[in-house]
Structure formats: structure tokens, C-alpha cells
Amino acid sequence: MDDIVKAALKKWPNVPDVRGWLGLDARGEWWLRDERTQAAGTFPQVKGSRIEHEGLRDFIGRNYEHDAAGCWFFQNGPQRVYVELEAAPWIWRIQGHAAALRLESHTGAPARFDSAWLDEDERLFLATDLGLGLMHTLDMDAAADAIEAGTWKPQHATHDELLKRFGVQAHPAAA
């Protein structure tokens, strides 16, 4: 967490939380959801405005965490902004190849592989030291290679079972 965020938390400790205003899609894109967007429907059916400013995306990524209930949030100064998740709190990208595969999250955080999972829609999820995440569609060829080589041995579970197993609350507004 950024030092400026920690300082703001100390200065203003009782700022109310925000829910419904930020979403993370299955490709690792952040979406801003104003009142009009929220009124038009739930995330991800109605996404809102994609956050394109690189500095803001980096700031969100550096201050992205979860609470004890498994709800993910962005600590925006003294205000906690809860995130609606389309699939999982992390979207994994593969760096390197073959025996030197490295995982990196949509925020740029390195991760260590623990297990692989396929849900009812055949989406590939990976559990890591950072938690549960969905494999980015652009890296499915490399992921398939890891599965064919026996490096990753996916187990089967429904999406709901995965979220429960790994303690993820995808819709914190409902929590």
C-alpha cells in the first residue's frame, strides 16, 4: 500500500466504504461504474467506463487488497472502494516459456503456482500464493502447453465452488 494512502487512513479513519463503483473484468481491465451505469444493470453485464489512464491503473493495482470476508477492494486514500469481480480477483499472465514459466497478475505482481482448476465453462483458474485467478485468454496457448507437459494438472469444480473454496466474494455489494 502506498505511503500516501496509509497517511490518509490515519488522518481520516472513518470514511464510509463505497460499493458498486469499480469492476474487474475477466481480462484484467478496471471499469468505473457511476450511478447511471449501476442503475442500468449489474457488473459485468453493464460494465461502465474502462479505466485507461496508466497511472490510475497502477495506483489501483498497488493499493488492491482483500478483507477478512474475501471481498476485494482498492484503498483510495481513506476510502475503501470495493470491487465487483467478473471471474476472480486476479487475472494471470504467463511470462517466459516451457520450464521457465512465471506467473504475473494483471497488476504486475509475481505469483507462485499452487494448483490448476477448470470450471463448468472450461475456464482455467490458477490458485497461487496470492490467491485465485483466471488465466488471461491471450496466454491460453502457453497454459495448454503447461497442461500437456504435465506441469499443471487441472482439477474440476464449478465457478461458485472455486470462489467458496478460495474465500472469494465476487459481489461485495451483496455481502
Rosetta constraint file for C-alpha pairs under 8 A:
AtomPair CA 1 CA 5 HARMONIC 6.76 0.50
AtomPair CA 1 CA 6 HARMONIC 7.04 0.50
AtomPair CA 1 CA 62 HARMONIC 5.91 0.50
AtomPair CA 1 CA 63 HARMONIC 4.87 0.50
AtomPair CA 1 CA 64 HARMONIC 7.86 0.50
AtomPair CA 2 CA 6 HARMONIC 6.50 0.50
AtomPair CA 2 CA 62 HARMONIC 6.94 0.50
AtomPair CA 2 CA 63 HARMONIC 6.69 0.50
AtomPair CA 3 CA 7 HARMONIC 6.17 0.50
AtomPair CA 4 CA 8 HARMONIC 6.22 0.50
AtomPair CA 4 CA 77 HARMONIC 7.10 0.50
AtomPair CA 5 CA 9 HARMONIC 6.25 0.50
AtomPair CA 5 CA 75 HARMONIC 7.17 0.50
AtomPair CA 5 CA 76 HARMONIC 6.77 0.50
AtomPair CA 5 CA 77 HARMONIC 4.34 0.50
AtomPair CA 5 CA 78 HARMONIC 6.67 0.50
AtomPair CA 6 CA 10 HARMONIC 6.49 0.50
AtomPair CA 6 CA 77 HARMONIC 7.28 0.50
AtomPair CA 6 CA 78 HARMONIC 7.90 0.50
AtomPair CA 7 CA 11 HARMONIC 6.25 0.50
AtomPair CA 7 CA 77 HARMONIC 7.95 0.50
AtomPair CA 8 CA 12 HARMONIC 5.93 0.50
AtomPair CA 8 CA 13 HARMONIC 7.83 0.50
AtomPair CA 8 CA 77 HARMONIC 5.21 0.50
AtomPair CA 8 CA 78 HARMONIC 5.08 0.50
AtomPair CA 9 CA 13 HARMONIC 5.12 0.50
AtomPair CA 9 CA 77 HARMONIC 6.37 0.50
AtomPair CA 9 CA 78 HARMONIC 4.39 0.50
AtomPair CA 9 CA 79 HARMONIC 7.84 0.50
AtomPair CA 10 CA 78 HARMONIC 7.86 0.50
AtomPair CA 11 CA 78 HARMONIC 7.89 0.50
AtomPair CA 12 CA 78 HARMONIC 5.86 0.50
AtomPair CA 13 CA 78 HARMONIC 6.50 0.50
AtomPair CA 14 CA 78 HARMONIC 7.84 0.50
AtomPair CA 15 CA 78 HARMONIC 6.12 0.50
AtomPair CA 15 CA 79 HARMONIC 5.62 0.50
AtomPair CA 16 CA 79 HARMONIC 6.49 0.50
AtomPair CA 16 CA 80 HARMONIC 7.51 0.50
AtomPair CA 17 CA 79 HARMONIC 5.82 0.50
AtomPair CA 17 CA 80 HARMONIC 4.91 0.50
AtomPair CA 17 CA 81 HARMONIC 6.03 0.50
AtomPair CA 17 CA 82 HARMONIC 7.44 0.50
AtomPair CA 18 CA 79 HARMONIC 7.33 0.50
AtomPair CA 18 CA 80 HARMONIC 6.24 0.50
AtomPair CA 18 CA 81 HARMONIC 4.77 0.50
AtomPair CA 18 CA 82 HARMONIC 6.11 0.50
AtomPair CA 19 CA 81 HARMONIC 6.13 0.50
AtomPair CA 19 CA 82 HARMONIC 5.08 0.50
AtomPair CA 19 CA 83 HARMONIC 7.15 0.50
AtomPair CA 19 CA 172 HARMONIC 7.01 0.50
AtomPair CA 19 CA 173 HARMONIC 5.48 0.50
AtomPair CA 20 CA 33 HARMONIC 6.82 0.50
AtomPair CA 20 CA 38 HARMONIC 6.95 0.50
AtomPair CA 20 CA 82 HARMONIC 6.93 0.50
AtomPair CA 20 CA 83 HARMONIC 6.94 0.50
AtomPair CA 20 CA 84 HARMONIC 6.56 0.50
AtomPair CA 20 CA 173 HARMONIC 6.18 0.50
AtomPair CA 21 CA 32 HARMONIC 5.80 0.50
AtomPair CA 21 CA 33 HARMONIC 4.50 0.50
AtomPair CA 21 CA 34 HARMONIC 5.96 0.50
AtomPair CA 21 CA 35 HARMONIC 7.83 0.50
AtomPair CA 21 CA 38 HARMONIC 7.67 0.50
AtomPair CA 21 CA 81 HARMONIC 7.28 0.50
AtomPair CA 21 CA 82 HARMONIC 7.56 0.50
AtomPair CA 21 CA 83 HARMONIC 7.40 0.50
AtomPair CA 22 CA 30 HARMONIC 6.97 0.50
AtomPair CA 22 CA 31 HARMONIC 5.61 0.50
AtomPair CA 22 CA 32 HARMONIC 4.91 0.50
AtomPair CA 22 CA 33 HARMONIC 5.72 0.50
AtomPair CA 22 CA 81 HARMONIC 7.09 0.50
AtomPair CA 22 CA 82 HARMONIC 6.79 0.50
AtomPair CA 22 CA 83 HARMONIC 5.05 0.50
AtomPair CA 22 CA 84 HARMONIC 6.26 0.50
AtomPair CA 23 CA 30 HARMONIC 5.68 0.50
AtomPair CA 23 CA 31 HARMONIC 4.89 0.50
AtomPair CA 23 CA 32 HARMONIC 6.60 0.50
AtomPair CA 23 CA 33 HARMONIC 7.31 0.50
AtomPair CA 23 CA 43 HARMONIC 6.88 0.50
AtomPair CA 23 CA 44 HARMONIC 7.63 0.50
AtomPair CA 23 CA 47 HARMONIC 7.26 0.50
AtomPair CA 23 CA 83 HARMONIC 5.12 0.50
AtomPair CA 23 CA 84 HARMONIC 4.47 0.50
AtomPair CA 23 CA 85 HARMONIC 5.90 0.50
AtomPair CA 23 CA 86 HARMONIC 7.50 0.50
AtomPair CA 24 CA 28 HARMONIC 6.07 0.50
AtomPair CA 24 CA 29 HARMONIC 5.64 0.50
AtomPair CA 24 CA 30 HARMONIC 4.78 0.50
AtomPair CA 24 CA 31 HARMONIC 6.27 0.50
AtomPair CA 24 CA 83 HARMONIC 6.71 0.50
AtomPair CA 24 CA 84 HARMONIC 6.23 0.50
AtomPair CA 24 CA 85 HARMONIC 5.09 0.50
AtomPair CA 24 CA 86 HARMONIC 6.18 0.50
AtomPair CA 24 CA 89 HARMONIC 7.59 0.50
AtomPair CA 25 CA 29 HARMONIC 5.45 0.50
AtomPair CA 25 CA 30 HARMONIC 6.70 0.50
AtomPair CA 25 CA 31 HARMONIC 7.66 0.50
AtomPair CA 25 CA 44 HARMONIC 6.97 0.50
AtomPair CA 25 CA 85 HARMONIC 6.36 0.50
AtomPair CA 25 CA 86 HARMONIC 4.91 0.50
AtomPair CA 25 CA 87 HARMONIC 6.96 0.50
AtomPair CA 26 CA 86 HARMONIC 5.77 0.50
AtomPair CA 26 CA 87 HARMONIC 5.67 0.50
AtomPair CA 26 CA 88 HARMONIC 7.49 0.50
AtomPair CA 26 CA 91 HARMONIC 6.80 0.50
AtomPair CA 26 CA 134 HARMONIC 7.09 0.50
AtomPair CA 26 CA 136 HARMONIC 7.32 0.50
AtomPair CA 27 CA 91 HARMONIC 6.51 0.50
AtomPair CA 27 CA 136 HARMONIC 5.80 0.50
AtomPair CA 27 CA 137 HARMONIC 7.26 0.50
AtomPair CA 28 CA 90 HARMONIC 7.37 0.50
AtomPair CA 28 CA 91 HARMONIC 5.40 0.50
AtomPair CA 28 CA 106 HARMONIC 5.31 0.50
AtomPair CA 28 CA 136 HARMONIC 7.78 0.50
AtomPair CA 29 CA 50 HARMONIC 6.92 0.50
AtomPair CA 29 CA 51 HARMONIC 7.41 0.50
AtomPair CA 30 CA 50 HARMONIC 5.94 0.50
AtomPair CA 30 CA 51 HARMONIC 5.58 0.50
AtomPair CA 30 CA 57 HARMONIC 7.40 0.50
AtomPair CA 31 CA 47 HARMONIC 6.22 0.50
AtomPair CA 31 CA 48 HARMONIC 5.90 0.50
AtomPair CA 31 CA 49 HARMONIC 5.38 0.50
AtomPair CA 31 CA 50 HARMONIC 4.42 0.50
AtomPair CA 31 CA 51 HARMONIC 5.64 0.50
AtomPair CA 32 CA 47 HARMONIC 7.64 0.50
AtomPair CA 32 CA 48 HARMONIC 5.64 0.50
AtomPair CA 32 CA 49 HARMONIC 5.16 0.50
AtomPair CA 32 CA 50 HARMONIC 6.28 0.50
AtomPair CA 32 CA 51 HARMONIC 6.57 0.50
AtomPair CA 33 CA 37 HARMONIC 5.44 0.50
AtomPair CA 33 CA 38 HARMONIC 6.08 0.50
AtomPair CA 33 CA 47 HARMONIC 6.74 0.50
AtomPair CA 33 CA 48 HARMONIC 4.82 0.50
AtomPair CA 33 CA 49 HARMONIC 6.63 0.50
AtomPair CA 34 CA 38 HARMONIC 6.22 0.50
AtomPair CA 34 CA 48 HARMONIC 7.20 0.50
AtomPair CA 35 CA 39 HARMONIC 6.11 0.50
AtomPair CA 36 CA 40 HARMONIC 6.31 0.50
AtomPair CA 37 CA 41 HARMONIC 6.78 0.50
AtomPair CA 37 CA 46 HARMONIC 6.73 0.50
AtomPair CA 37 CA 47 HARMONIC 7.37 0.50
AtomPair CA 37 CA 48 HARMONIC 5.66 0.50
AtomPair CA 38 CA 42 HARMONIC 6.37 0.50
AtomPair CA 38 CA 43 HARMONIC 8.00 0.50
AtomPair CA 38 CA 46 HARMONIC 7.63 0.50
AtomPair CA 40 CA 46 HARMONIC 6.78 0.50
AtomPair CA 41 CA 45 HARMONIC 6.65 0.50
AtomPair CA 41 CA 46 HARMONIC 5.42 0.50
AtomPair CA 42 CA 46 HARMONIC 5.78 0.50
AtomPair CA 42 CA 47 HARMONIC 7.81 0.50
AtomPair CA 43 CA 47 HARMONIC 5.53 0.50
AtomPair CA 43 CA 84 HARMONIC 6.66 0.50
AtomPair CA 43 CA 85 HARMONIC 7.82 0.50
AtomPair CA 43 CA 86 HARMONIC 7.03 0.50
AtomPair CA 44 CA 85 HARMONIC 7.97 0.50
AtomPair CA 44 CA 86 HARMONIC 5.83 0.50
AtomPair CA 51 CA 56 HARMONIC 7.65 0.50
AtomPair CA 51 CA 57 HARMONIC 6.89 0.50
AtomPair CA 52 CA 56 HARMONIC 7.99 0.50
AtomPair CA 52 CA 57 HARMONIC 7.25 0.50
AtomPair CA 53 CA 57 HARMONIC 6.25 0.50
AtomPair CA 54 CA 58 HARMONIC 6.13 0.50
AtomPair CA 55 CA 59 HARMONIC 6.14 0.50
AtomPair CA 56 CA 60 HARMONIC 6.15 0.50
AtomPair CA 57 CA 61 HARMONIC 6.20 0.50
AtomPair CA 58 CA 62 HARMONIC 6.16 0.50
AtomPair CA 58 CA 107 HARMONIC 7.01 0.50
AtomPair CA 59 CA 63 HARMONIC 6.32 0.50
AtomPair CA 60 CA 64 HARMONIC 5.92 0.50
AtomPair CA 60 CA 74 HARMONIC 5.87 0.50
AtomPair CA 60 CA 75 HARMONIC 7.67 0.50
AtomPair CA 60 CA 76 HARMONIC 7.72 0.50
AtomPair CA 61 CA 74 HARMONIC 7.76 0.50
AtomPair CA 61 CA 107 HARMONIC 4.87 0.50
AtomPair CA 61 CA 108 HARMONIC 7.91 0.50
AtomPair CA 62 CA 107 HARMONIC 7.37 0.50
AtomPair CA 63 CA 74 HARMONIC 5.51 0.50
AtomPair CA 63 CA 75 HARMONIC 5.42 0.50
AtomPair CA 63 CA 76 HARMONIC 7.43 0.50
AtomPair CA 64 CA 72 HARMONIC 7.19 0.50
AtomPair CA 64 CA 73 HARMONIC 5.74 0.50
AtomPair CA 64 CA 74 HARMONIC 4.52 0.50
AtomPair CA 64 CA 75 HARMONIC 6.54 0.50
AtomPair CA 65 CA 72 HARMONIC 5.65 0.50
AtomPair CA 65 CA 73 HARMONIC 5.55 0.50
AtomPair CA 65 CA 74 HARMONIC 6.44 0.50
AtomPair CA 65 CA 75 HARMONIC 7.67 0.50
AtomPair CA 66 CA 70 HARMONIC 5.83 0.50
AtomPair CA 66 CA 71 HARMONIC 5.36 0.50
AtomPair CA 66 CA 72 HARMONIC 4.10 0.50
AtomPair CA 66 CA 73 HARMONIC 5.82 0.50
AtomPair CA 67 CA 71 HARMONIC 5.56 0.50
AtomPair CA 67 CA 72 HARMONIC 6.53 0.50
AtomPair CA 67 CA 73 HARMONIC 7.77 0.50
AtomPair CA 69 CA 167 HARMONIC 7.44 0.50
AtomPair CA 69 CA 168 HARMONIC 7.81 0.50
AtomPair CA 69 CA 169 HARMONIC 7.24 0.50
AtomPair CA 70 CA 167 HARMONIC 5.30 0.50
AtomPair CA 70 CA 168 HARMONIC 4.59 0.50
AtomPair CA 70 CA 169 HARMONIC 5.15 0.50
AtomPair CA 71 CA 82 HARMONIC 7.04 0.50
AtomPair CA 71 CA 83 HARMONIC 7.57 0.50
AtomPair CA 71 CA 168 HARMONIC 6.37 0.50
AtomPair CA 71 CA 169 HARMONIC 4.96 0.50
AtomPair CA 71 CA 170 HARMONIC 6.94 0.50
AtomPair CA 71 CA 171 HARMONIC 7.60 0.50
AtomPair CA 71 CA 172 HARMONIC 5.54 0.50
AtomPair CA 72 CA 82 HARMONIC 5.89 0.50
AtomPair CA 72 CA 83 HARMONIC 5.63 0.50
AtomPair CA 72 CA 84 HARMONIC 7.98 0.50
AtomPair CA 72 CA 89 HARMONIC 6.87 0.50
AtomPair CA 72 CA 168 HARMONIC 7.97 0.50
AtomPair CA 72 CA 169 HARMONIC 7.52 0.50
AtomPair CA 72 CA 170 HARMONIC 7.96 0.50
AtomPair CA 72 CA 172 HARMONIC 7.62 0.50
AtomPair CA 73 CA 80 HARMONIC 6.26 0.50
AtomPair CA 73 CA 81 HARMONIC 5.27 0.50
AtomPair CA 73 CA 82 HARMONIC 4.04 0.50
AtomPair CA 73 CA 83 HARMONIC 5.17 0.50
AtomPair CA 74 CA 80 HARMONIC 5.95 0.50
AtomPair CA 74 CA 81 HARMONIC 5.09 0.50
AtomPair CA 74 CA 82 HARMONIC 6.32 0.50
AtomPair CA 74 CA 83 HARMONIC 7.15 0.50
AtomPair CA 75 CA 79 HARMONIC 5.96 0.50
AtomPair CA 75 CA 80 HARMONIC 4.63 0.50
AtomPair CA 75 CA 81 HARMONIC 6.15 0.50
AtomPair CA 76 CA 80 HARMONIC 6.01 0.50
AtomPair CA 76 CA 81 HARMONIC 6.73 0.50
AtomPair CA 82 CA 172 HARMONIC 6.46 0.50
AtomPair CA 82 CA 173 HARMONIC 7.78 0.50
AtomPair CA 83 CA 170 HARMONIC 7.94 0.50
AtomPair CA 83 CA 171 HARMONIC 7.51 0.50
AtomPair CA 83 CA 172 HARMONIC 6.96 0.50
AtomPair CA 84 CA 170 HARMONIC 5.89 0.50
AtomPair CA 84 CA 171 HARMONIC 5.10 0.50
AtomPair CA 84 CA 172 HARMONIC 6.51 0.50
AtomPair CA 84 CA 173 HARMONIC 7.76 0.50
AtomPair CA 85 CA 89 HARMONIC 6.33 0.50
AtomPair CA 85 CA 170 HARMONIC 4.78 0.50
AtomPair CA 85 CA 171 HARMONIC 6.43 0.50
AtomPair CA 86 CA 170 HARMONIC 7.05 0.50
AtomPair CA 87 CA 133 HARMONIC 7.86 0.50
AtomPair CA 87 CA 134 HARMONIC 6.82 0.50
AtomPair CA 87 CA 170 HARMONIC 7.28 0.50
AtomPair CA 88 CA 132 HARMONIC 6.42 0.50
AtomPair CA 88 CA 133 HARMONIC 5.18 0.50
AtomPair CA 88 CA 134 HARMONIC 6.11 0.50
AtomPair CA 88 CA 163 HARMONIC 7.65 0.50
AtomPair CA 88 CA 168 HARMONIC 7.52 0.50
AtomPair CA 88 CA 170 HARMONIC 6.88 0.50
AtomPair CA 89 CA 131 HARMONIC 7.87 0.50
AtomPair CA 89 CA 132 HARMONIC 6.73 0.50
AtomPair CA 89 CA 133 HARMONIC 5.97 0.50
AtomPair CA 89 CA 168 HARMONIC 7.65 0.50
AtomPair CA 89 CA 170 HARMONIC 7.81 0.50
AtomPair CA 90 CA 105 HARMONIC 5.98 0.50
AtomPair CA 90 CA 106 HARMONIC 6.57 0.50
AtomPair CA 90 CA 131 HARMONIC 7.52 0.50
AtomPair CA 90 CA 132 HARMONIC 6.40 0.50
AtomPair CA 90 CA 133 HARMONIC 4.15 0.50
AtomPair CA 90 CA 134 HARMONIC 6.34 0.50
AtomPair CA 91 CA 105 HARMONIC 5.52 0.50
AtomPair CA 91 CA 106 HARMONIC 5.30 0.50
AtomPair CA 91 CA 133 HARMONIC 5.14 0.50
AtomPair CA 91 CA 134 HARMONIC 4.87 0.50
AtomPair CA 91 CA 135 HARMONIC 5.80 0.50
AtomPair CA 91 CA 136 HARMONIC 5.90 0.50
AtomPair CA 92 CA 103 HARMONIC 6.30 0.50
AtomPair CA 92 CA 104 HARMONIC 5.69 0.50
AtomPair CA 92 CA 105 HARMONIC 4.67 0.50
AtomPair CA 92 CA 106 HARMONIC 6.27 0.50
AtomPair CA 92 CA 126 HARMONIC 7.87 0.50
AtomPair CA 92 CA 133 HARMONIC 6.17 0.50
AtomPair CA 92 CA 134 HARMONIC 5.94 0.50
AtomPair CA 92 CA 135 HARMONIC 4.77 0.50
AtomPair CA 92 CA 136 HARMONIC 5.62 0.50
AtomPair CA 93 CA 103 HARMONIC 5.79 0.50
AtomPair CA 93 CA 104 HARMONIC 5.21 0.50
AtomPair CA 93 CA 105 HARMONIC 6.04 0.50
AtomPair CA 93 CA 106 HARMONIC 7.05 0.50
AtomPair CA 93 CA 135 HARMONIC 6.54 0.50
AtomPair CA 93 CA 136 HARMONIC 5.85 0.50
AtomPair CA 93 CA 139 HARMONIC 6.27 0.50
AtomPair CA 94 CA 101 HARMONIC 6.54 0.50
AtomPair CA 94 CA 102 HARMONIC 5.74 0.50
AtomPair CA 94 CA 103 HARMONIC 4.89 0.50
AtomPair CA 94 CA 104 HARMONIC 6.31 0.50
AtomPair CA 94 CA 139 HARMONIC 6.21 0.50
AtomPair CA 94 CA 142 HARMONIC 7.28 0.50
AtomPair CA 94 CA 143 HARMONIC 7.79 0.50
AtomPair CA 95 CA 101 HARMONIC 6.00 0.50
AtomPair CA 95 CA 102 HARMONIC 4.94 0.50
AtomPair CA 95 CA 103 HARMONIC 6.06 0.50
AtomPair CA 95 CA 104 HARMONIC 6.98 0.50
AtomPair CA 96 CA 100 HARMONIC 5.72 0.50
AtomPair CA 96 CA 101 HARMONIC 5.00 0.50
AtomPair CA 96 CA 102 HARMONIC 6.07 0.50
AtomPair CA 97 CA 101 HARMONIC 4.91 0.50
AtomPair CA 97 CA 102 HARMONIC 7.88 0.50
AtomPair CA 97 CA 142 HARMONIC 7.05 0.50
AtomPair CA 98 CA 145 HARMONIC 7.61 0.50
AtomPair CA 98 CA 146 HARMONIC 7.13 0.50
AtomPair CA 102 CA 110 HARMONIC 7.58 0.50
AtomPair CA 102 CA 111 HARMONIC 7.55 0.50
AtomPair CA 102 CA 112 HARMONIC 7.72 0.50
AtomPair CA 103 CA 110 HARMONIC 5.90 0.50
AtomPair CA 103 CA 111 HARMONIC 5.35 0.50
AtomPair CA 103 CA 112 HARMONIC 6.75 0.50
AtomPair CA 103 CA 113 HARMONIC 7.38 0.50
AtomPair CA 104 CA 108 HARMONIC 5.61 0.50
AtomPair CA 104 CA 109 HARMONIC 5.45 0.50
AtomPair CA 104 CA 110 HARMONIC 4.45 0.50
AtomPair CA 104 CA 111 HARMONIC 5.79 0.50
AtomPair CA 105 CA 109 HARMONIC 5.17 0.50
AtomPair CA 105 CA 110 HARMONIC 6.41 0.50
AtomPair CA 105 CA 111 HARMONIC 7.15 0.50
AtomPair CA 111 CA 128 HARMONIC 6.07 0.50
AtomPair CA 111 CA 129 HARMONIC 6.11 0.50
AtomPair CA 111 CA 130 HARMONIC 6.21 0.50
AtomPair CA 112 CA 128 HARMONIC 5.25 0.50
AtomPair CA 112 CA 129 HARMONIC 5.48 0.50
AtomPair CA 112 CA 130 HARMONIC 7.69 0.50
AtomPair CA 113 CA 126 HARMONIC 6.99 0.50
AtomPair CA 113 CA 127 HARMONIC 6.38 0.50
AtomPair CA 113 CA 128 HARMONIC 4.55 0.50
AtomPair CA 113 CA 129 HARMONIC 6.88 0.50
AtomPair CA 114 CA 126 HARMONIC 7.30 0.50
AtomPair CA 114 CA 127 HARMONIC 5.38 0.50
AtomPair CA 114 CA 128 HARMONIC 4.86 0.50
AtomPair CA 114 CA 129 HARMONIC 6.95 0.50
AtomPair CA 115 CA 126 HARMONIC 5.75 0.50
AtomPair CA 115 CA 127 HARMONIC 5.11 0.50
AtomPair CA 115 CA 128 HARMONIC 6.99 0.50
AtomPair CA 115 CA 152 HARMONIC 7.05 0.50
AtomPair CA 115 CA 153 HARMONIC 7.43 0.50
AtomPair CA 115 CA 154 HARMONIC 7.13 0.50
AtomPair CA 116 CA 124 HARMONIC 7.01 0.50
AtomPair CA 116 CA 125 HARMONIC 5.85 0.50
AtomPair CA 116 CA 126 HARMONIC 4.55 0.50
AtomPair CA 116 CA 127 HARMONIC 6.30 0.50
AtomPair CA 116 CA 152 HARMONIC 6.11 0.50
AtomPair CA 116 CA 153 HARMONIC 6.10 0.50
AtomPair CA 116 CA 154 HARMONIC 4.38 0.50
AtomPair CA 116 CA 155 HARMONIC 6.31 0.50
AtomPair CA 117 CA 124 HARMONIC 5.74 0.50
AtomPair CA 117 CA 125 HARMONIC 5.01 0.50
AtomPair CA 117 CA 126 HARMONIC 6.13 0.50
AtomPair CA 117 CA 127 HARMONIC 7.91 0.50
AtomPair CA 117 CA 153 HARMONIC 8.00 0.50
AtomPair CA 117 CA 154 HARMONIC 4.55 0.50
AtomPair CA 117 CA 155 HARMONIC 4.72 0.50
AtomPair CA 117 CA 156 HARMONIC 5.59 0.50
AtomPair CA 117 CA 157 HARMONIC 6.83 0.50
AtomPair CA 118 CA 122 HARMONIC 5.19 0.50
AtomPair CA 118 CA 123 HARMONIC 5.43 0.50
AtomPair CA 118 CA 124 HARMONIC 4.83 0.50
AtomPair CA 118 CA 125 HARMONIC 6.21 0.50
AtomPair CA 118 CA 154 HARMONIC 6.10 0.50
AtomPair CA 118 CA 155 HARMONIC 6.15 0.50
AtomPair CA 118 CA 156 HARMONIC 4.96 0.50
AtomPair CA 118 CA 157 HARMONIC 6.35 0.50
AtomPair CA 118 CA 158 HARMONIC 7.78 0.50
AtomPair CA 119 CA 123 HARMONIC 5.52 0.50
AtomPair CA 119 CA 124 HARMONIC 6.92 0.50
AtomPair CA 119 CA 125 HARMONIC 7.65 0.50
AtomPair CA 119 CA 156 HARMONIC 5.97 0.50
AtomPair CA 119 CA 157 HARMONIC 5.15 0.50
AtomPair CA 119 CA 158 HARMONIC 4.66 0.50
AtomPair CA 119 CA 159 HARMONIC 5.34 0.50
AtomPair CA 119 CA 162 HARMONIC 7.95 0.50
AtomPair CA 120 CA 156 HARMONIC 7.78 0.50
AtomPair CA 120 CA 157 HARMONIC 6.88 0.50
AtomPair CA 120 CA 158 HARMONIC 5.19 0.50
AtomPair CA 120 CA 159 HARMONIC 6.84 0.50
AtomPair CA 123 CA 134 HARMONIC 7.40 0.50
AtomPair CA 123 CA 135 HARMONIC 7.71 0.50
AtomPair CA 124 CA 134 HARMONIC 6.04 0.50
AtomPair CA 124 CA 135 HARMONIC 5.66 0.50
AtomPair CA 124 CA 154 HARMONIC 7.96 0.50
AtomPair CA 125 CA 132 HARMONIC 6.88 0.50
AtomPair CA 125 CA 133 HARMONIC 5.48 0.50
AtomPair CA 125 CA 134 HARMONIC 4.33 0.50
AtomPair CA 125 CA 135 HARMONIC 5.78 0.50
AtomPair CA 126 CA 132 HARMONIC 5.86 0.50
AtomPair CA 126 CA 133 HARMONIC 5.42 0.50
AtomPair CA 126 CA 134 HARMONIC 6.26 0.50
AtomPair CA 126 CA 135 HARMONIC 6.93 0.50
AtomPair CA 127 CA 131 HARMONIC 5.49 0.50
AtomPair CA 127 CA 132 HARMONIC 4.45 0.50
AtomPair CA 127 CA 133 HARMONIC 6.38 0.50
AtomPair CA 128 CA 132 HARMONIC 6.32 0.50
AtomPair CA 128 CA 133 HARMONIC 7.87 0.50
AtomPair CA 131 CA 166 HARMONIC 7.10 0.50
AtomPair CA 132 CA 163 HARMONIC 7.99 0.50
AtomPair CA 132 CA 166 HARMONIC 6.48 0.50
AtomPair CA 135 CA 139 HARMONIC 6.99 0.50
AtomPair CA 135 CA 140 HARMONIC 7.05 0.50
AtomPair CA 135 CA 143 HARMONIC 7.92 0.50
AtomPair CA 136 CA 140 HARMONIC 6.90 0.50
AtomPair CA 139 CA 143 HARMONIC 6.25 0.50
AtomPair CA 140 CA 144 HARMONIC 5.88 0.50
AtomPair CA 141 CA 145 HARMONIC 6.32 0.50
AtomPair CA 142 CA 146 HARMONIC 6.40 0.50
AtomPair CA 143 CA 147 HARMONIC 6.32 0.50
AtomPair CA 144 CA 148 HARMONIC 6.07 0.50
AtomPair CA 145 CA 149 HARMONIC 6.02 0.50
AtomPair CA 146 CA 150 HARMONIC 6.28 0.50
AtomPair CA 146 CA 151 HARMONIC 5.13 0.50
AtomPair CA 146 CA 152 HARMONIC 5.68 0.50
AtomPair CA 147 CA 151 HARMONIC 5.83 0.50
AtomPair CA 147 CA 152 HARMONIC 4.76 0.50
AtomPair CA 147 CA 153 HARMONIC 5.99 0.50
AtomPair CA 147 CA 154 HARMONIC 7.53 0.50
AtomPair CA 157 CA 161 HARMONIC 5.96 0.50
AtomPair CA 157 CA 162 HARMONIC 6.31 0.50
AtomPair CA 158 CA 162 HARMONIC 6.27 0.50
AtomPair CA 159 CA 163 HARMONIC 6.29 0.50
AtomPair CA 160 CA 164 HARMONIC 6.23 0.50
AtomPair CA 161 CA 165 HARMONIC 5.91 0.50
AtomPair CA 162 CA 166 HARMONIC 6.08 0.50
AtomPair CA 163 CA 167 HARMONIC 5.87 0.50
AtomPair CA 163 CA 168 HARMONIC 4.81 0.50
AtomPair CA 163 CA 169 HARMONIC 6.83 0.50
AtomPair CA 163 CA 170 HARMONIC 7.57 0.50
AtomPair CA 164 CA 168 HARMONIC 6.19 0.50
AtomPair CA 164 CA 169 HARMONIC 7.84 0.50
AtomPair CA 169 CA 175 HARMONIC 7.43 0.50
AtomPair CA 171 CA 175 HARMONIC 6.88 0.50
